[in-house]
Amino acid sequence: MSIPPAGQQDYSGSDDSSSEGNYSPSRRHDFVRRTLSSLPDFRADVGFKYVRMGYRIVCRNMFAVAVLVGVASIGMKLLSMAETGELSNLWFTAVRTHIQLSMLHTICYSMALSFGLAAYIFARKTPVYMVDFTVLEPPKSWKMNLKRLEEIALFRWKKRGLKRGKIEELMHFMMEKIHK
């Protein structure tokens, strides 16, 4: 069933929907409502945080993509100029007017700038984000007082054969860090 183009009779106030060429706005709205209700709710599948993260990635890399597109378009333009012979005509004109060295320097600097910019953009480090944060609540049997901790540390350091001055220095450092 095809819907005829909108005309004057489509927006009249008559409710005579039995005729084939007359579609009332309420029937159209019902059709749209039925169509929309049959579509899945895509918002339920994708969390808003993932959408935000996607936009951030796009915005962060937009400059890199713009530079890449710019270099590609310049390359395509030079390629088309080389195919039509304009590039060789430009070089011959530069040779006749004795500015070929200046033109060569300009081309080399432009290439070095574009490659350097591309290397800088694509070689930068990506930030590292904390994925999850959890704290371990140890069982009561693991509880230890400072006196027992000092005894264990002294036993281990003496077992290693450390000198008395080094042991005192390590013990002072350990207690300093514990009391912070």
Backbone as a chain_set.jsonl record, in Angstrom:
{"seq": "MSIPPAGQQDYSGSDDSSSEGNYSPSRRHDFVRRTLSSLPDFRADVGFKYVRMGYRIVCRNMFAVAVLVGVASIGMKLLSMAETGELSNLWFTAVRTHIQLSMLHTICYSMALSFGLAAYIFARKTPVYMVDFTVLEPPKSWKMNLKRLEEIALFRWKKRGLKRGKIEELMHFMMEKIHK", "coords": {"N": [[0.859, -1.173, 0.0], [0.739, 2.101, -0.97], [1.522, 5.424, 0.017], [-0.159, 8.3, -0.919], [0.981, 11.487, -2.308], [1.114, 14.414, -0.19], [-1.691, 16.473, 0.111], [-4.224, 19.082, -0.156], [-6.554, 17.933, 0.882], [-5.601, 16.153, 2.757], [-5.115, 17.416, 5.135], [-7.48, 18.284, 6.051], [-10.227, 18.595, 8.311], [-11.872, 16.377, 8.334], [-12.97, 13.137, 9.313], [-13.116, 11.012, 7.642], [-11.861, 8.242, 6.915], [-12.182, 6.125, 5.347], [-11.997, 6.292, 2.635], [-9.676, 5.662, -0.028], [-7.63, 7.456, -0.847], [-7.357, 9.285, 1.189], [-5.571, 10.095, 3.864], [-5.545, 10.586, 7.19], [-4.012, 12.822, 9.595], [-3.937, 11.607, 12.108], [-3.91, 8.874, 11.571], [-1.446, 8.66, 10.346], [0.226, 9.344, 12.488], [-0.317, 7.21, 14.174], [0.805, 5.139, 12.684], [3.513, 5.897, 12.709], [3.961, 5.8, 15.471], [3.568, 3.039, 15.957], [5.647, 2.014, 14.417], [7.909, 3.103, 15.669], [7.622, 1.976, 18.191], [8.119, -0.645, 17.658], [10.812, -0.742, 17.16], [14.01, -1.536, 18.59], [15.201, -0.406, 21.805], [17.886, 1.422, 21.672], [19.304, 2.918, 23.454], [19.284, 1.598, 25.853], [21.103, -0.422, 25.522], [23.649, 0.69, 25.238], [25.767, 2.251, 27.418], [25.809, 5.55, 28.778], [28.283, 6.481, 29.539], [30.074, 5.178, 27.858], [29.467, 6.284, 25.417], [30.23, 8.937, 25.872], [32.963, 8.479, 26.278], [33.686, 7.616, 23.729], [33.223, 9.969, 22.235], [35.176, 11.585, 23.408], [37.517, 10.301, 22.565], [37.323, 10.665, 19.803], [37.403, 13.487, 19.669], [39.929, 13.956, 20.792], [41.645, 12.848, 18.916], [41.095, 14.261, 16.644], [42.679, 16.314, 15.576], [44.921, 14.919, 14.713], [43.789, 13.327, 12.732], [42.923, 15.343, 10.996], [45.381, 16.443, 10.182], [46.44, 14.221, 8.894], [44.569, 13.912, 6.803], [44.994, 16.339, 5.498], [47.702, 16.091, 4.641], [47.393, 13.891, 2.974], [45.636, 14.95, 1.033], [47.22, 16.957, -0.092], [49.236, 15.372, -1.124], [47.74, 13.923, -3.045], [47.024, 16.016, -4.734], [49.55, 16.806, -5.681], [50.195, 14.459, -7.012], [48.234, 14.414, -9.025], [49.008, 16.724, -10.365], [51.484, 15.895, -11.283], [50.744, 13.884, -13.07], [49.383, 15.309, -15.063], [51.375, 16.894, -16.01], [51.876, 19.386, -15.039], [53.53, 19.702, -12.838], [56.113, 19.158, -13.803], [56.32, 21.256, -15.646], [56.269, 23.387, -13.853], [58.677, 22.923, -12.53], [60.52, 23.24, -14.657], [60.102, 25.938, -15.199], [61.039, 26.997, -12.824], [63.737, 26.312, -13.049], [64.496, 27.816, -15.283], [64.204, 30.38, -14.292], [66.026, 30.428, -12.302], [65.397, 29.664, -9.628], [65.265, 27.174, -8.618], [66.594, 25.994, -6.452], [65.514, 27.264, -4.238], [62.885, 26.392, -4.488], [63.264, 23.656, -4.139], [64.207, 23.601, -1.502], [61.886, 24.503, -0.187], [60.084, 22.411, -0.731], [61.389, 20.264, 0.561], [61.455, 21.199, 3.26], [58.725, 21.372, 3.763], [57.954, 18.677, 3.54], [59.49, 17.562, 5.62], [58.397, 18.925, 7.799], [55.723, 18.015, 7.73], [56.055, 15.21, 8.087], [57.371, 15.218, 10.561], [55.413, 16.403, 12.202], [53.368, 14.513, 11.942], [54.678, 12.292, 13.079], [55.032, 13.225, 15.69], [52.362, 13.491, 16.538], [51.291, 10.875, 16.294], [53.012, 9.368, 17.835], [52.813, 10.042, 20.482], [52.271, 9.344, 23.942], [49.618, 7.387, 25.252], [47.225, 8.208, 27.76], [47.069, 6.612, 30.99], [44.486, 5.087, 32.663], [42.869, 4.513, 35.805], [41.45, 1.455, 36.263], [39.976, -0.079, 38.099], [39.185, 0.14, 41.577], [39.853, -1.282, 44.515], [39.759, -2.272, 47.936], [41.424, -4.342, 50.152], [40.135, -5.989, 52.848], [41.651, -7.268, 55.483], [41.561, -10.466, 57.212], [40.833, -10.957, 60.744], [42.745, -12.569, 61.893], [45.125, -11.901, 60.732], [46.007, -9.672, 61.942], [48.488, -7.583, 63.457], [50.704, -6.452, 65.933], [52.886, -3.6, 66.497], [55.192, -4.269, 67.906], [55.582, -6.999, 67.4], [55.969, -6.864, 64.626], [58.38, -5.433, 64.503], [60.093, -7.338, 65.648], [60.01, -9.42, 63.726], [61.104, -8.085, 61.496], [63.708, -7.457, 62.459], [64.716, -10.049, 62.866], [64.753, -11.055, 60.203], [66.509, -9.223, 58.925], [68.861, -9.605, 60.376], [69.326, -12.231, 59.729], [70.004, -11.961, 57.079], [72.467, -10.881, 57.343], [73.057, -8.207, 57.748], [74.673, -5.178, 58.882], [74.765, -3.647, 62.174], [74.331, -0.826, 62.157], [73.108, -0.383, 59.688], [70.793, -1.895, 60.048], [69.535, -0.441, 62.103], [69.085, 1.937, 60.727], [67.31, 1.068, 58.691], [65.204, 0.178, 60.313], [64.392, 2.557, 61.522], [63.545, 3.954, 59.236], [61.405, 2.268, 58.437], [59.6, 2.482, 60.627], [59.068, 5.179, 60.501], [57.679, 5.368, 58.076], [55.456, 3.77, 58.684], [54.147, 5.22, 60.682], [53.253, 7.461, 59.365]], "CA": [[0.0, 0.0, 0.0], [1.582, 3.289, -1.059], [0.91, 6.648, 0.538], [-0.141, 9.336, -1.954], [1.597, 12.729, -1.859], [0.259, 15.248, 0.655], [-2.502, 17.451, -0.6], [-5.106, 19.895, 0.669], [-7.541, 17.103, 1.564], [-4.973, 15.387, 3.833], [-5.089, 18.185, 6.374], [-8.825, 18.751, 6.388], [-10.668, 18.085, 9.607], [-12.813, 15.268, 8.216], [-12.491, 11.855, 9.817], [-13.52, 9.99, 6.697], [-10.641, 7.539, 6.55], [-12.518, 4.933, 4.573], [-11.588, 6.459, 1.24], [-8.308, 5.199, -0.196], [-6.678, 8.546, -1.028], [-7.412, 10.248, 2.28], [-4.905, 9.653, 5.09], [-5.631, 11.647, 8.192], [-2.79, 12.922, 10.397], [-3.951, 10.681, 13.24], [-3.483, 7.566, 11.071], [0.011, 8.736, 10.144], [0.859, 9.309, 13.801], [-0.421, 5.831, 14.66], [1.789, 4.355, 11.945], [4.827, 6.268, 13.233], [4.032, 5.269, 16.824], [3.739, 1.591, 15.866], [6.983, 1.752, 13.889], [8.878, 3.419, 16.712], [7.51, 1.038, 19.305], [8.661, -1.941, 17.259], [12.267, -0.66, 17.118], [14.619, -1.762, 19.905], [15.697, 0.783, 22.488], [19.337, 1.341, 21.609], [19.877, 3.595, 24.608], [19.423, 0.642, 26.942], [22.251, -1.283, 25.267], [24.905, 1.419, 25.329], [25.823, 3.168, 28.54], [26.155, 6.92, 28.422], [29.72, 6.706, 29.74], [30.796, 4.705, 26.685], [29.253, 7.289, 24.368], [31.106, 10.057, 26.218], [34.332, 8.063, 26.038], [33.879, 7.629, 22.281], [33.359, 11.353, 21.791], [36.479, 12.077, 23.842], [38.54, 9.728, 21.678], [37.205, 11.352, 18.513], [37.885, 14.866, 19.81], [41.359, 13.933, 21.071], [42.382, 12.475, 17.712], [40.612, 15.016, 15.49], [43.792, 17.047, 14.999], [45.746, 13.944, 13.991], [43.065, 12.949, 11.511], [42.94, 16.509, 10.108], [46.721, 16.52, 9.595], [46.553, 13.098, 7.964], [43.761, 14.24, 5.625], [45.685, 17.421, 4.799], [48.878, 15.548, 3.95], [46.9, 13.035, 1.889], [45.087, 15.776, -0.045], [48.346, 17.601, -0.772], [49.859, 14.322, -1.924], [46.883, 13.646, -4.205], [47.134, 17.156, -5.646], [50.851, 16.7, -6.345], [50.116, 13.327, -7.927], [47.472, 14.824, -10.212], [49.84, 17.685, -11.102], [52.53, 15.133, -11.965], [50.124, 13.164, -14.185], [49.025, 16.239, -16.137], [52.574, 17.565, -16.491], [52.012, 20.719, -14.435], [54.667, 19.7, -11.914], [57.352, 19.291, -14.596], [56.321, 22.634, -16.16], [56.641, 24.25, -12.733], [60.119, 22.738, -12.296], [61.256, 23.877, -15.761], [60.014, 27.387, -14.984], [61.951, 27.32, -11.721], [65.107, 26.195, -13.564], [64.75, 28.97, -16.176], [64.278, 31.633, -13.516], [67.08, 30.223, -11.308], [64.892, 29.56, -8.253], [65.013, 25.769, -8.336], [67.104, 25.675, -5.125], [64.506, 27.743, -3.285], [61.738, 25.505, -4.59], [63.672, 22.39, -3.547], [64.206, 23.804, -0.048], [60.493, 24.594, 0.252], [59.509, 21.059, -0.774], [62.016, 19.46, 1.619], [60.982, 21.675, 4.555], [57.315, 20.989, 3.906], [57.892, 17.243, 3.813], [60.027, 17.325, 6.962], [57.413, 19.427, 8.752], [54.554, 17.131, 7.769], [56.437, 13.945, 8.709], [57.638, 15.481, 11.978], [54.132, 16.62, 12.867], [52.685, 13.219, 12.003], [55.381, 11.454, 14.06], [54.718, 13.752, 17.019], [50.967, 13.214, 16.876], [51.018, 9.456, 16.421], [53.924, 8.713, 18.765], [52.637, 10.463, 21.875], [51.798, 8.265, 24.796], [48.227, 7.478, 25.661], [47.127, 8.24, 29.22], [46.661, 5.386, 31.659], [43.415, 5.356, 33.604], [42.635, 3.485, 36.799], [40.307, 0.669, 35.828], [39.164, -0.488, 39.235], [39.796, 0.457, 42.854], [39.31, -2.099, 45.591], [40.57, -2.319, 49.144], [41.335, -5.631, 50.809], [39.93, -5.97, 54.294], [42.253, -8.532, 55.918], [40.884, -11.117, 58.337], [41.342, -10.588, 62.08], [43.916, -13.399, 62.228], [46.312, -11.279, 60.159], [46.328, -8.461, 62.71], [49.806, -7.681, 64.058], [51.084, -5.227, 66.62], [54.172, -3.07, 66.053], [56.277, -4.985, 68.568], [55.793, -8.247, 66.661], [56.508, -6.468, 63.325], [59.798, -5.115, 64.718], [60.812, -8.598, 65.884], [60.129, -10.12, 62.445], [62.041, -7.335, 60.657], [65.046, -7.65, 63.006], [65.122, -11.431, 62.59], [65.068, -11.202, 58.771], [67.689, -8.445, 58.571], [70.026, -10.271, 60.97], [69.532, -13.453, 58.955], [70.689, -11.542, 55.84], [73.848, -10.515, 57.671], [73.241, -6.749, 57.708], [75.363, -4.612, 60.041], [73.881, -3.024, 63.166], [73.996, 0.535, 61.728], [72.152, -0.492, 58.559], [69.531, -2.382, 60.613], [68.903, 0.688, 62.811], [68.616, 2.872, 59.695], [66.12, 0.466, 58.076], [64.134, 0.159, 61.317], [63.92, 3.944, 61.652], [62.796, 4.249, 58.015], [60.154, 1.5, 58.46], [58.691, 3.072, 61.614], [58.676, 6.497, 59.977], [56.65, 5.14, 57.049], [54.249, 3.213, 59.315], [53.471, 6.262, 61.468], [52.768, 8.561, 58.511]], "C": [[0.9, 1.229, 0.0], [0.8, 4.504, -0.566], [0.988, 7.697, -0.543], [0.529, 10.6, -1.432], [0.596, 13.579, -1.079], [-0.474, 16.277, -0.197], [-3.383, 18.215, 0.376], [-6.048, 19.025, 1.484], [-6.918, 16.329, 2.737], [-5.045, 16.11, 5.165], [-6.455, 18.758, 6.723], [-9.262, 18.058, 7.665], [-11.589, 16.894, 9.509], [-12.167, 13.983, 8.692], [-12.858, 10.724, 8.896], [-12.253, 9.281, 6.203], [-10.939, 6.294, 5.742], [-12.116, 5.075, 3.118], [-10.094, 6.183, 1.12], [-7.291, 6.337, -0.261], [-6.614, 9.495, 0.137], [-6.768, 9.637, 3.531], [-4.952, 10.801, 6.071], [-4.333, 11.682, 8.986], [-2.778, 11.937, 11.557], [-3.528, 9.285, 12.795], [-1.976, 7.545, 10.829], [0.735, 8.632, 11.481], [0.791, 7.912, 14.397], [0.619, 4.952, 13.98], [3.192, 4.621, 12.492], [5.005, 5.693, 14.63], [4.262, 3.756, 16.814], [5.135, 1.234, 15.374], [8.035, 2.001, 14.961], [8.808, 2.439, 17.867], [8.056, -0.329, 18.936], [10.186, -1.928, 17.17], [12.839, -0.927, 18.504], [15.125, -0.451, 20.489], [17.224, 0.692, 22.566], [20.001, 2.006, 22.806], [20.082, 2.641, 25.765], [20.665, -0.226, 26.758], [23.58, -0.584, 25.511], [24.834, 2.393, 26.492], [26.29, 4.539, 28.096], [27.652, 7.168, 28.577], [30.531, 6.242, 28.538], [30.624, 5.666, 25.521], [30.166, 8.488, 24.611], [32.564, 9.715, 25.932], [34.641, 8.052, 24.537], [34.043, 9.032, 21.739], [34.702, 11.928, 22.21], [37.592, 11.567, 22.932], [38.518, 10.43, 20.328], [37.763, 12.764, 18.607], [39.389, 14.914, 20.034], [42.164, 13.664, 19.8], [41.962, 13.255, 16.479], [41.744, 15.767, 14.808], [44.676, 16.108, 14.175], [45.072, 13.539, 12.685], [43.073, 14.11, 10.517], [44.303, 16.65, 9.43], [46.901, 15.415, 8.559], [45.771, 13.367, 6.678], [44.423, 15.349, 4.821], [46.884, 16.937, 4.019], [48.439, 14.675, 2.772], [46.361, 13.868, 0.731], [46.2, 16.506, -0.798], [49.064, 16.589, -1.654], [49.056, 13.998, -3.169], [46.963, 14.775, -5.221], [48.47, 17.119, -6.396], [50.863, 15.56, -7.349], [49.345, 13.7, -9.198], [48.248, 15.85, -11.042], [50.945, 16.965, -11.863], [51.967, 14.394, -13.171], [49.811, 14.085, -15.357], [50.237, 16.983, -16.689], [52.767, 18.943, -15.898], [53.232, 20.794, -13.529], [55.994, 19.846, -12.679], [57.448, 20.691, -15.211], [56.743, 23.618, -15.075], [58.138, 24.142, -12.462], [60.948, 23.39, -13.405], [61.223, 25.394, -15.638], [60.953, 27.81, -13.873], [63.403, 27.245, -12.17], [65.444, 27.399, -14.432], [64.906, 30.265, -15.39], [65.272, 31.527, -12.356], [66.559, 30.233, -9.861], [64.643, 28.098, -7.87], [65.508, 25.378, -6.938], [66.106, 26.099, -4.051], [63.284, 26.826, -3.288], [62.04, 24.15, -3.944], [63.703, 22.486, -2.025], [62.777, 23.832, 0.495], [59.836, 23.207, 0.288], [60.076, 20.206, 0.363], [61.541, 19.892, 3.004], [59.528, 21.294, 4.791], [57.17, 19.508, 4.219], [58.394, 16.935, 5.222], [59.042, 17.782, 8.03], [56.222, 18.487, 8.857], [54.893, 15.785, 8.41], [56.729, 14.121, 10.2], [56.361, 15.667, 12.767], [53.358, 15.306, 13.0], [53.341, 12.304, 13.031], [55.076, 11.914, 15.476], [53.305, 13.363, 17.447], [50.747, 11.732, 17.145], [51.916, 8.749, 17.426], [53.723, 9.143, 20.213], [51.985, 9.347, 22.676], [50.341, 8.486, 25.17], [48.162, 7.473, 27.178], [46.648, 6.893, 29.773], [45.622, 5.76, 32.707], [43.296, 4.205, 34.593], [41.352, 2.747, 36.428], [39.399, 0.335, 36.999], [39.912, -0.14, 40.515], [39.11, -0.382, 43.913], [40.286, -2.098, 46.752], [40.338, -3.664, 49.799], [41.162, -5.428, 52.308], [40.464, -7.294, 54.827], [41.462, -9.156, 57.071], [41.549, -10.748, 59.661], [42.598, -11.373, 62.444], [45.215, -12.807, 61.674], [46.761, -10.046, 60.946], [47.653, -8.652, 63.448], [50.122, -6.36, 64.748], [52.494, -4.818, 66.188], [55.345, -3.812, 66.67], [56.617, -6.268, 67.802], [56.408, -7.947, 65.282], [58.001, -6.135, 63.432], [60.627, -6.38, 64.907], [61.039, -9.356, 64.57], [61.158, -9.434, 61.55], [63.475, -7.527, 61.144], [65.566, -9.051, 62.706], [65.549, -11.599, 61.131], [66.346, -10.45, 58.405], [68.961, -9.053, 59.171], [70.364, -11.533, 60.201], [70.264, -13.146, 57.642], [72.141, -11.144, 56.096], [74.099, -9.025, 57.579], [73.914, -6.27, 58.993], [74.374, -3.857, 60.913], [73.442, -1.616, 62.737], [72.959, 0.534, 60.602], [70.789, -0.958, 59.067], [68.798, -1.247, 61.33], [68.343, 1.704, 61.816], [67.34, 2.358, 59.025], [64.935, 0.469, 59.034], [63.539, 1.553, 61.494], [63.067, 4.325, 60.434], [61.432, 3.55, 58.031], [59.152, 2.129, 59.432], [58.212, 4.448, 61.178], [57.544, 6.35, 58.964], [55.359, 4.596, 57.662], [53.475, 4.31, 60.028], [52.983, 7.431, 60.649], [51.305, 8.509, 58.303]], "O": [[1.739, 1.377, 0.888], [-0.419, 4.588, -0.719], [2.074, 7.977, -1.051], [0.637, 10.771, -0.218], [-0.613, 13.477, -1.283], [0.097, 16.865, -1.116], [-3.299, 18.018, 1.589], [-6.321, 19.328, 2.646], [-7.646, 15.89, 3.627], [-5.035, 15.471, 6.217], [-6.568, 19.621, 7.593], [-8.699, 17.029, 8.04], [-12.062, 16.425, 10.544], [-10.971, 13.764, 8.5], [-12.909, 9.573, 9.329], [-11.657, 9.676, 5.201], [-10.043, 5.492, 5.479], [-11.915, 4.071, 2.435], [-9.333, 6.44, 2.053], [-6.177, 6.179, 0.238], [-5.853, 10.46, 0.075], [-7.354, 8.767, 4.175], [-4.437, 11.883, 5.788], [-3.623, 10.678, 9.049], [-1.709, 11.475, 11.955], [-2.86, 8.577, 13.549], [-1.313, 6.537, 11.076], [1.734, 7.923, 11.6], [1.735, 7.471, 15.053], [1.245, 4.113, 14.628], [3.966, 3.69, 12.712], [6.067, 5.16, 14.952], [5.073, 3.252, 17.591], [5.74, 0.273, 15.849], [8.948, 1.195, 15.138], [9.834, 2.107, 18.461], [8.422, -1.101, 19.822], [10.802, -2.992, 17.111], [12.21, -0.574, 19.502], [15.437, 0.491, 19.76], [17.778, -0.016, 23.407], [21.143, 1.686, 23.136], [20.974, 2.856, 26.586], [21.222, -0.717, 27.74], [24.539, -1.218, 25.95], [23.954, 3.251, 26.547], [27.069, 4.67, 27.152], [28.23, 7.968, 27.84], [31.562, 6.835, 28.223], [31.545, 5.843, 24.723], [30.798, 8.997, 23.685], [33.313, 10.542, 25.413], [35.736, 8.437, 24.125], [34.894, 9.276, 20.884], [35.312, 12.681, 21.451], [38.502, 12.315, 22.574], [39.568, 10.754, 19.774], [38.511, 13.196, 17.73], [40.06, 15.812, 19.525], [43.258, 14.205, 19.638], [42.417, 12.953, 15.376], [41.77, 15.852, 13.58], [45.121, 16.457, 13.082], [45.73, 13.424, 11.651], [43.215, 13.886, 9.315], [44.374, 16.943, 8.237], [47.447, 15.646, 7.48], [46.259, 13.081, 5.585], [44.417, 15.308, 3.59], [47.074, 17.321, 2.865], [49.045, 14.718, 1.701], [46.598, 13.536, -0.431], [46.124, 16.655, -2.017], [49.452, 16.896, -2.782], [49.63, 13.816, -4.243], [46.969, 14.53, -6.428], [48.517, 17.371, -7.6], [51.468, 15.673, -8.415], [49.751, 13.348, -10.305], [48.162, 15.852, -12.27], [51.306, 17.375, -12.966], [52.642, 14.287, -14.195], [49.955, 13.69, -16.514], [50.137, 17.636, -17.728], [53.744, 19.614, -16.229], [53.894, 21.83, -13.458], [56.886, 20.575, -12.246], [58.539, 21.254, -15.289], [57.481, 24.567, -15.339], [58.796, 25.147, -12.194], [61.966, 24.022, -13.125], [62.211, 26.063, -15.942], [61.594, 28.857, -13.961], [64.224, 28.04, -11.715], [66.543, 27.946, -14.338], [65.664, 31.148, -15.791], [65.353, 32.43, -11.523], [67.226, 30.761, -8.97], [63.909, 27.813, -6.924], [64.905, 24.516, -6.299], [65.883, 25.379, -3.078], [62.718, 26.522, -2.237], [61.181, 23.565, -3.284], [63.275, 21.561, -1.335], [62.502, 23.237, 1.537], [59.118, 22.88, 1.232], [59.33, 19.507, 1.048], [61.25, 19.04, 3.843], [59.152, 20.933, 5.906], [56.36, 19.123, 5.063], [57.788, 16.136, 5.937], [58.867, 17.111, 9.047], [55.759, 18.195, 9.96], [54.102, 15.267, 9.198], [56.372, 13.263, 11.009], [56.233, 15.151, 13.878], [52.768, 15.026, 14.044], [52.646, 11.612, 13.775], [54.88, 11.089, 16.368], [53.085, 12.953, 18.587], [50.088, 11.37, 18.12], [51.608, 7.629, 17.834], [54.418, 8.638, 21.095], [51.247, 8.52, 22.141], [49.894, 9.614, 25.375], [48.965, 6.8, 27.824], [45.926, 6.148, 29.111], [45.851, 6.642, 33.535], [43.587, 3.057, 34.258], [40.293, 3.36, 36.298], [38.178, 0.456, 36.893], [41.143, -0.129, 40.531], [37.92, -0.21, 44.176], [41.493, -1.942, 46.566], [39.195, -4.084, 49.984], [41.974, -4.759, 52.948], [39.825, -8.332, 54.656], [40.777, -8.453, 57.814], [42.688, -10.283, 59.687], [43.425, -10.894, 63.22], [46.299, -13.189, 62.116], [47.792, -9.451, 60.634], [47.924, -9.722, 63.994], [49.843, -5.286, 64.216], [53.211, -5.612, 65.579], [56.384, -3.97, 66.029], [57.788, -6.582, 67.585], [57.273, -8.691, 64.819], [58.79, -6.507, 62.563], [61.737, -6.482, 64.386], [62.13, -9.873, 64.331], [61.984, -10.096, 60.922], [64.374, -7.738, 60.33], [66.727, -9.217, 62.334], [66.581, -12.209, 60.85], [67.178, -10.97, 57.662], [70.019, -9.02, 58.543], [71.535, -11.874, 60.035], [71.045, -13.963, 57.154], [72.945, -11.079, 55.166], [75.234, -8.606, 57.355], [73.752, -6.873, 60.053], [73.293, -3.474, 60.465], [72.283, -1.255, 62.94], [72.047, 1.36, 60.583], [69.753, -0.491, 58.593], [67.584, -1.101, 61.186], [67.267, 2.263, 62.027], [66.397, 3.121, 58.815], [63.801, 0.729, 58.629], [62.322, 1.706, 61.603], [62.008, 4.937, 60.575], [60.419, 4.157, 57.684], [57.979, 2.288, 59.091], [57.076, 4.834, 61.457], [56.574, 7.108, 58.988], [54.272, 4.935, 57.194], [52.245, 4.318, 59.976], [52.344, 8.328, 61.199], [50.749, 9.362, 57.611]]}, "num_chains": 1, "name": "protein.A"}
